[in-house]
Amino acid sequence: MRYAGLALAFVSSCCFAFSGPMAKYLIAAGLAPIEAVWTRMAGAGLLLVAVLAIVRPRALRIPRSRLPFLALYAIVAVAGVQSLYFVAITRLPVGIALLLEFMAPVMVVAWVRVIRKVRLARAAYVGAVVAVVGLGIVVEAWQGLRIDALGLLLGLLAGACCAGYFLMSDSFGDDVDPLGLIAWGMTGAAVVLIPFSRPWDIPWGAFTVSAAPEGGLSLPVPVAYLWMVLVATVVAYILGVNAVRRLSAAVGATVASLEVIGGAVVAWALVGETLGAFQIVGGLIVLSGALLAQTATASAQPQVVVPPEPVTAQG
């Protein structure tokens, strides 16, 4: 059971790693970041709802008392994370945007200690400090912020929404099926984003051409879109949910963090993005600190950090 969970978590993180790079093809074809987010959420949400309606209809039943939670989940954990991340990758390399999003465990530590006033293990605070130091190296703070300031802010906001995703797991009970929550969450996020994405103005002709991000390989846009929806969203979420059910929160989060490395590798292979020495070293420090903080938090307050999938973010 444990080895099966590790395998599922590893494959899930690899699938999530494609979300940012595939989105760059849609953006290169003429879609705005918010339009790319909407097409991803709408496609994945409708697909999951349709499949579950056929094979597992009970999963789609959400108790009326849980509807406010579902709305918050759709707005923060899906729409917020995805839209902020997709905008961030237009101003930052995918690897750095993912690193910023993976500051979420540190934000969870701060929330649990300051707002909930829960005493945590010393490792949680050490991990938070280490992650912040690593982030300073990534952005080369001693040089006066070497990366785009707005991109940095957007990435951190995506991390904050991702932290909210972790914290919302406190209210995640057995009366809600994780697959149903994901399906309705994505569909709800697409509805919430309609006024911002204005799908009637999306250049749908972009899905009939090939595109190449600057310095990247050329791919047919429909191939990139289908890969993003099917692999980087639907398959990634389903595998992630089943993995976390088989693993502890700490182990599941550790394996899921491979998305940062995977995202950077995919971005290098497909869209020609590379990271400098400081970004690589700082990124490893950020990951080490975030994982240390999350592991300590999981030990002290397990219900706080047991999300269906740590990154949805992600990406």
Stockholm file with secondary structure:
# STOCKHOLM 1.0

chainA/1-315         MRYAGLALAFVSSCCFAFSGPMAKYLIAAGLAPIEAVWTRMAGAGLLLVAVLAIVRPRALRIPRSRLPFLALYAIVAVAGVQSLYFVAITRLPVGIALLLEFMAPVMVVAWVRVIRKVRLARAAYVGAVVAVVGLGIVVEAWQGLRIDALGLLLGLLAGACCAGYFLMSDSFGDDVDPLGLIAWGMTGAAVVLIPFSRPWDIPWGAFTVSAAPEGGLSLPVPVAYLWMVLVATVVAYILGVNAVRRLSAAVGATVASLEVIGGAVVAWALVGETLGAFQIVGGLIVLSGALLAQTATASAQPQVVVPPEPVTAQG
#=GR chainA/1-315 SS CHHHHHHHHHHHHHHHTTHHHHHHHHHHTTCCHHHHHHHHHHHHHHHHHHHHHHHCGGGGCCCGGGHHHHHHIIIIIIIIHHHHHHHHTTTSCHHHHHHHHTTHHHHHHHHHHHTSCCCCCHHHHHHHHHHHHHHHHHTTGGGTCCSCHHHHHHHHHHHHHHHHHHHGGGGCCTTSCHHHHHHHHHHHHHHHTHHHHCGGGSCGGGGGSEECCTTSCCEEHHHHHHIIIIIIIIIHHHHHHHHHHHSCHHHHHHHHTHHHHHHHHHHHHHHCCCCCHHHHHHHHHHHHHHHHHHHHHHHHCGGGGCCSCTTTTTC
#=GC SS_cons         CHHHHHHHHHHHHHHHTTHHHHHHHHHHTTCCHHHHHHHHHHHHHHHHHHHHHHHCGGGGCCCGGGHHHHHHIIIIIIIIHHHHHHHHTTTSCHHHHHHHHTTHHHHHHHHHHHTSCCCCCHHHHHHHHHHHHHHHHHTTGGGTCCSCHHHHHHHHHHHHHHHHHHHGGGGCCTTSCHHHHHHHHHHHHHHHTHHHHCGGGSCGGGGGSEECCTTSCCEEHHHHHHIIIIIIIIIHHHHHHHHHHHSCHHHHHHHHTHHHHHHHHHHHHHHCCCCCHHHHHHHHHHHHHHHHHHHHHHHHCGGGGCCSCTTTTTC
//
